[in-house]
Amino acid sequence: MKKFLEDIKKDIKFKSAGPGKKLTEEASAKAEAAQSSSSAKHSRYVPSEGSQRAGAAALARIEQHPRPKVHTSQDAIRNQVRRELEAAALADKEKADAAEGSKVPVIDPACLSVSGVYFTCPLTGATLTKREREVHIKEAILMRFEEDAVEASVMMVYTFNKDREKVKAAVDIISKYIENICKNPTEEKYRKIKLSNKVYQEKVRCVEGSREFLEALDFTSIMLPVEGQEEEEEFLVLLEHSPDALELMKERRDRLQRGEPVRAQLDRQPQAFRASPNAQRFELPPEFYNLTAEELKKEQQQRSEIVDKNAMMRTKAMREKEEQRERRKYNYTLLRIRLPDGSLLQGTFYAWDRLPVLFAFVRESLVDGWQPFELIAPGGQKLKESEDVALAECNLVPAVLLTFAWDAAVQADIAAAGGKSPALLKPELLETIQTLS
């Protein structure tokens, strides 16, 4: 009887196991099971609002009782994330410490020979820092569209795009568009530019301001049908083509071809100082250097080695090469000119500015700038206004004190005629004269 009952249990268990299957059907069976399980999940009913509130209350009661910590996969992920964040924070701290150690000692702004390097926007006249100048000029150009869209778009083409070759290619193609229209004013095909055209896409569209210029020429965006296509495409179409309009278009093309980028002008910050024994003392802000903080620190450490280097036997070529390398470290230079009465004139220059720029600055600061004068560099080197040489090439970087002298022959003639010595600095400079600390 016992065996009979066991046989019945086995039979029931076997039948409840479902239909038989082959061994090779294992994978497909698993896939079907997964699919049925997934469909079962999707078919679950959504609990009512009352059930959700009851469930939330039950969970709150459970949370009030302490539970043993169970390490789930999410716990492991959180731990891993925490470890990575801690490692990243440690790395950032080490990097910050390294950067702190490489910094050049901070100089009190009050001790600086000049507060910084500044620029003037040629469109607005605003004084800008190096970081501000690019954004400010772009905003000024965009605001100019209200006054003259052609001029603004030309400025945009030449200022917003750094690749000169791409700009030239776009200008050449736009000029060709205009030439074709002017030569064939009745040909409709020349007054339409298909924006999906390969040449337009690759040569014109990529240049900022090019479309704005075409629109300033009265090209209008229109969706037109294309033969062999169901969908319309965008075209720039010139609707008006009167003789006067064509002449105006030629003039605007010439303006495009003559365009120049708008660049902020270096503010030389002319400043007069009273006679001072500190005339040769300079403390420059970081903007004057084309170096990183680490490189500046190394340079300071190497200054003590200059005397030893100069004592070494080196060829002229070796010295010139090293001097050129040193000059490339500087973006700007601060020059002071000691005048005959001991007063000083100071100005900021690009390191690659030429000698005529320096002479023009001095002449513009003098009351009698028309009279010939000389500028003498340290070591007695006389600088010549006629020489088109960069200041850096004359070793006038990063800060140098020059000596001013009137032309001796001219002064002798003036004295012989009973004339007085010429006045020096203009009144507007004397009004703000300062004392070097």
C-alpha positions in Angstrom: 0.0 0.0 0.0 2.8 2.4 0.9 4.5 1.7 -2.5 1.2 2.3 -4.2 0.9 5.7 -2.6 4.5 6.7 -3.5 3.8 5.7 -7.2 0.7 8.0 -7.2 2.8 10.9 -5.8 5.5 10.5 -8.4 2.9 10.3 -11.2 1.3 13.6 -10.0 4.6 15.3 -9.7 5.6 14.1 -13.2 2.4 15.4 -14.7 2.6 18.7 -13.0 6.1 19.3 -14.4 4.5 20.1 -17.8 5.2 18.7 -21.2 8.4 16.9 -22.0 11.3 18.6 -23.9 14.5 17.7 -25.6 17.9 18.4 -24.1 18.7 20.7 -27.0 15.6 22.9 -26.2 17.0 24.1 -23.0 18.0 27.5 -24.3 14.7 28.2 -26.0 12.8 27.1 -23.0 14.8 29.5 -20.8 14.1 32.3 -23.3 10.3 31.5 -23.3 10.3 31.4 -19.5 12.0 34.8 -19.3 9.6 36.2 -21.8 6.6 34.8 -19.8 8.1 36.2 -16.7 8.6 39.6 -18.3 5.0 39.6 -19.6 3.8 38.6 -16.2 5.6 41.6 -14.7 4.1 44.0 -17.3 0.6 42.7 -16.6 0.7 43.4 -12.9 -2.1 45.6 -11.7 -1.4 49.1 -10.4 -2.3 49.4 -6.7 -5.0 51.8 -5.7 -4.2 55.1 -3.9 -5.5 53.7 -0.7 -3.2 50.6 -1.0 -0.2 52.8 -1.7 -0.9 54.9 1.5 -1.3 51.7 3.5 2.0 50.3 2.1 3.8 53.5 2.9 2.6 53.5 6.5 3.7 49.9 6.9 7.1 50.7 5.5 7.4 53.6 7.9 6.6 51.3 10.9 9.2 48.8 9.7 11.8 51.5 9.4 11.3 52.5 13.1 12.7 49.1 14.2 16.5 48.4 14.0 17.5 46.0 11.3 20.7 44.1 10.8 22.9 45.6 8.0 22.6 43.6 4.8 25.3 44.2 2.2 23.4 44.3 -1.1 24.8 45.0 -4.6 23.7 48.7 -4.2 25.6 49.0 -1.0 28.7 47.7 -2.8 28.2 50.2 -5.6 27.8 53.1 -3.1 30.9 52.0 -1.3 32.8 51.9 -4.5 31.6 55.3 -5.5 32.5 56.7 -2.1 36.0 55.2 -2.4 36.4 56.7 -5.9 35.3 60.1 -4.6 37.7 60.0 -1.7 40.5 59.0 -4.1 39.6 61.9 -6.4 39.4 64.4 -3.5 42.9 63.2 -2.4 44.3 63.6 -5.9 42.8 67.1 -6.2 44.3 68.0 -2.8 47.7 66.8 -3.9 47.4 68.6 -7.2 46.4 71.8 -5.4 49.3 71.4 -2.9 51.7 70.9 -5.9 50.3 74.0 -7.6 50.6 76.0 -4.4 54.2 75.0 -4.1 55.0 76.1 -7.6 53.4 79.5 -7.3 55.5 82.6 -7.5 55.3 84.6 -4.3 52.3 86.9 -4.5 53.2 90.6 -4.8 51.1 93.3 -3.1 49.3 95.1 -5.9 50.3 98.4 -4.3 53.9 97.5 -4.9 53.4 96.8 -8.7 55.0 99.2 -11.2 51.7 98.9 -13.2 48.5 97.3 -12.0 48.1 95.1 -15.1 47.8 95.0 -18.9 44.8 96.7 -20.3 43.2 97.2 -23.8 40.9 99.6 -25.4 38.0 98.6 -27.6 38.1 100.5 -30.9 34.3 100.4 -31.2 33.2 101.5 -27.7 36.4 103.0 -26.2 36.0 100.8 -23.1 39.1 99.8 -21.1 39.3 96.0 -20.8 41.4 93.3 -19.3 42.8 90.6 -21.4 40.0 88.2 -20.4 37.3 90.7 -21.1 38.4 92.0 -24.5 37.2 89.1 -26.8 33.7 88.9 -25.4 33.3 92.7 -25.3 34.4 93.1 -28.9 32.0 90.4 -30.1 29.1 92.0 -28.2 30.0 95.4 -29.7 30.0 94.0 -33.2 26.6 92.3 -32.7 25.2 95.6 -31.4 26.4 97.3 -34.5 24.0 95.4 -36.7 21.3 97.9 -35.8 23.3 100.7 -37.4 25.0 99.0 -40.4 24.4 95.3 -41.0 26.9 95.2 -43.8 29.7 96.7 -41.8 28.8 94.5 -38.8 28.8 91.3 -40.8 32.1 92.1 -42.4 33.6 92.7 -38.9 32.0 89.4 -37.8 33.6 87.5 -40.7 37.1 88.7 -40.0 36.9 88.8 -36.2 34.9 85.8 -35.2 37.0 83.3 -37.3 40.6 82.6 -36.5 41.4 80.6 -39.6 42.5 83.1 -42.2 42.5 80.6 -45.0 38.9 79.7 -44.4 37.9 83.3 -44.3 39.6 84.0 -47.6 37.9 81.0 -49.2 34.5 82.1 -48.0 35.1 85.7 -49.2 36.2 84.5 -52.6 33.1 82.4 -53.0 30.7 85.1 -51.9 32.5 87.5 -54.2 31.9 85.0 -57.0 28.2 84.9 -56.2 28.0 88.7 -56.5 30.0 88.8 -59.7 27.7 86.2 -61.4 24.6 88.2 -60.4 26.1 91.5 -61.7 27.2 89.9 -65.0 23.9 88.0 -65.5 21.2 90.1 -63.7 18.3 88.5 -65.5 19.5 84.9 -64.9 17.4 83.6 -62.0 19.7 80.7 -61.2 22.5 83.1 -60.1 20.2 84.8 -57.6 19.5 81.6 -55.7 21.9 79.9 -53.3 21.0 76.4 -52.3 22.1 76.0 -48.7 22.6 72.2 -49.0 25.0 72.8 -51.8 28.4 71.2 -51.1 30.5 74.3 -51.8 28.3 76.5 -49.6 28.3 73.9 -46.8 32.1 73.3 -46.9 33.4 76.8 -47.7 30.8 79.4 -46.6 28.5 78.1 -43.9 31.4 77.2 -41.6 32.5 80.9 -41.5 30.6 82.9 -38.9 29.1 86.1 -40.4 28.9 84.8 -44.0 25.2 84.3 -43.9 24.7 87.6 -42.1 26.5 89.3 -44.9 24.4 87.7 -47.6 21.3 88.7 -45.7 22.6 92.2 -45.4 22.8 92.2 -49.2 19.0 91.5 -49.1 19.2 87.7 -49.7 16.0 86.2 -48.2 15.5 82.7 -46.9 12.8 80.8 -48.9 11.8 77.2 -49.1 11.6 76.1 -52.7 10.8 72.8 -54.5 13.7 70.8 -55.9 13.4 68.8 -59.0 13.3 65.1 -58.3 12.6 65.6 -54.6 9.4 65.5 -52.6 10.5 67.8 -49.9 11.4 71.5 -50.4 14.8 72.9 -49.5 16.0 76.2 -48.1 17.5 78.7 -50.5 18.8 82.3 -50.1 17.2 84.3 -52.8 17.9 87.8 -54.1 14.6 89.2 -55.1 15.6 92.7 -56.3 18.1 93.2 -59.1 17.7 96.8 -60.3 20.8 98.5 -61.7 21.1 100.7 -58.6 20.9 97.6 -56.4 23.6 95.9 -58.4 26.0 98.8 -58.1 25.4 98.9 -54.3 26.1 95.2 -54.2 29.5 95.7 -55.9 30.4 98.4 -53.4 29.5 96.0 -50.5 31.5 93.2 -52.1 34.5 95.6 -52.1 33.9 96.3 -48.4 34.0 92.6 -47.7 37.2 92.1 -49.6 38.9 95.0 -47.7 37.7 93.8 -44.3 40.0 93.6 -41.3 39.6 91.9 -37.9 38.6 94.2 -35.0 41.3 94.0 -32.4 41.5 95.6 -29.0 44.3 98.1 -28.9 46.9 97.9 -26.1 46.4 100.7 -23.6 49.9 102.1 -23.0 48.8 103.6 -19.7 51.1 106.7 -20.0 52.1 107.8 -16.6 54.5 110.6 -15.4 56.6 110.2 -12.3 58.7 112.7 -10.3 62.4 112.2 -10.2 63.2 109.2 -8.0 66.1 106.9 -7.0 63.7 104.0 -7.6 63.5 104.6 -11.3 65.2 101.3 -12.1 63.0 99.3 -9.7 60.3 97.2 -11.4 57.7 94.9 -10.1 55.6 93.4 -12.9 52.2 91.6 -12.8 52.0 88.0 -14.2 50.4 89.2 -17.5 53.8 90.5 -18.7 55.2 86.9 -18.9 54.5 84.2 -21.4 55.3 81.7 -18.7 53.5 79.3 -16.4 53.8 79.7 -12.6 56.2 76.8 -12.5 58.4 78.3 -15.2 58.4 81.6 -13.4 59.6 79.9 -10.2 62.3 78.1 -12.1 63.4 81.4 -13.7 63.7 83.0 -10.3 65.8 80.1 -9.1 68.0 80.3 -12.1 68.7 84.0 -11.8 71.5 83.3 -9.3 73.2 81.2 -11.9 73.4 84.0 -14.5 76.7 85.3 -13.2 78.3 81.9 -13.4 76.9 81.5 -17.0 78.3 84.8 -18.1 81.7 83.8 -16.8 81.7 80.7 -19.0 83.4 80.7 -22.4 80.6 80.8 -25.0 80.5 81.5 -28.7 78.6 84.5 -30.1 76.1 82.1 -31.7 75.5 80.4 -28.4 74.9 83.7 -26.7 72.5 85.0 -29.4 70.5 81.8 -29.3 70.1 81.9 -25.6 69.1 85.6 -25.8 66.4 84.8 -28.4 65.0 82.1 -26.1 64.9 84.5 -23.2 63.1 87.2 -25.2 60.3 84.8 -26.2 59.3 84.5 -22.5 57.7 88.0 -22.5 54.4 89.2 -24.0 54.8 92.8 -23.0 57.4 95.2 -21.7 57.3 98.2 -19.4 59.5 101.1 -20.4 60.5 104.2 -18.5 62.1 107.2 -20.0 64.2 109.5 -17.8 63.8 113.1 -19.0 66.5 115.8 -18.7 64.8 117.3 -15.6 64.8 113.8 -13.9 61.1 113.2 -14.3 60.0 109.9 -15.8 57.6 108.9 -18.5 56.3 105.3 -18.4 54.4 103.2 -20.9 53.4 99.6 -21.7 54.3 98.0 -25.0 54.1 94.7 -26.8 57.4 92.9 -26.7 57.3 92.8 -30.6 56.4 96.5 -31.0 59.0 98.2 -33.2 61.3 101.1 -32.3 59.2 103.7 -34.3 56.2 102.9 -32.0 58.3 103.7 -29.0 59.5 107.0 -30.5 56.0 107.9 -31.5 54.8 107.3 -27.9 57.5 109.6 -26.5 56.8 112.3 -29.1 53.1 112.3 -28.4 53.8 112.8 -24.7 56.0 115.9 -25.2 54.9 119.5 -25.6 57.5 120.1 -28.3 57.5 116.6 -29.8 58.5 118.0 -33.2 62.1 118.5 -32.1 64.5 115.7 -32.7 65.6 113.7 -29.7 67.5 110.5 -28.8 66.7 107.5 -26.6 69.6 105.7 -25.0 69.4 102.2 -23.7 71.4 100.7 -20.8 75.0 100.4 -21.7 75.0 103.5 -23.8 73.3 102.0 -26.9 71.6 104.7 -29.0 68.2 103.6 -30.3 67.4 104.7 -33.9 63.9 105.6 -34.8 64.5 104.7 -38.4 65.3 101.1 -37.5 62.3 98.7 -37.9 63.5 96.5 -35.0 61.3 94.8 -32.3 61.8 96.0 -28.7 62.6 92.4 -27.7 65.3 92.2 -30.3 66.9 95.3 -28.7 66.8 93.6 -25.3 64.2 96.1 -24.0 62.2 93.4 -22.1 60.5 92.9 -19.7 61.2 96.3 -18.1 63.9 98.8 -18.9 64.9 102.4 -18.0 65.9 104.5 -21.0 67.5 108.0 -21.1 66.0 110.8 -23.1 68.2 113.5 -24.7 67.4 116.4 -27.1 69.5 116.5 -30.2 72.6 118.4 -29.2 73.1 120.3 -32.5 69.5 121.5 -32.5 69.7 122.6 -28.9 72.9 124.6 -29.7 71.2 126.4 -32.5 68.2 127.3 -30.2 70.5 128.5 -27.5 72.5 130.6 -30.0 69.3 132.3 -31.1 68.4 133.1 -27.6 65.7 130.6 -27.3 64.6 128.8 -24.2 64.9 125.1 -23.5 61.7 123.3 -24.7 59.0 122.3 -22.3 58.8 118.6 -21.6 55.7 116.6 -20.8 52.2 117.7 -21.8 50.0 119.3 -19.0 47.5 116.4 -18.9 50.4 114.1 -17.9 51.7 116.5 -15.3 48.2 116.7 -13.8 48.4 113.1 -12.8 52.1 112.9 -11.9 53.0 110.4 -9.2 55.9 109.5 -6.9 57.5 106.1 -7.3 57.5 104.2 -4.0 
